[in-house]
Amino acid sequence: LKTISAFANSEGGDLLIGVNDKGKIIGLSPESTIEELKELLKKNRLNDSVELHTLYIGHFIVLRIHVFSSSIKQAIIDQGKKTFFLRSNGYNLKANKVILNFWRMKADEKEINCDSLRIYPTEILELLNSTKHFTLSKAYQKTSLKNKEVDMILSCLLHQGKVSFSNNEDQIVFKKS
């Protein structure tokens, strides 16, 4: 489900269930697995983001899940708590506060005036100029700003296109655009 959420919150894509990482068809157990997946998708409200296709290849069953990119961000619900994921360079990454704020800003129709925050991005911009990329925890450590201020500044800089994000393996990193 994390991968489906991540694909939906990024550019979409296709998942093949019953094919291993090396591309070998191993199949999956019959219809019970497919029905369980459908129930999980419904429970997590992800069923509108996907199309399921059952493929019969020889004596194997493979499930192709086409995930649509969604303008409404998709979450996984675990024990009543929503968790959002994104996809970057083959990794499913948990969206942090900065990414969630950025998504909210992008979804808002009106232009966000980050200058009105009365928090100046000087320290963040200096950090951007002094390193190739950094994680959110490094920004918290290397600046004198409060964590909430760092979150808002990075979200605004992302929204303005001055900062971009990618990943360094399984961590979200920020860098100068």
Summary of the structure (lengths in Angstrom):
residues: 177
radius of gyration: 19.5
end to end distance: 30.9
largest distance: 64.0
contacts: 486
relative contact order: 0.15
helix: 38%
strand: 29%
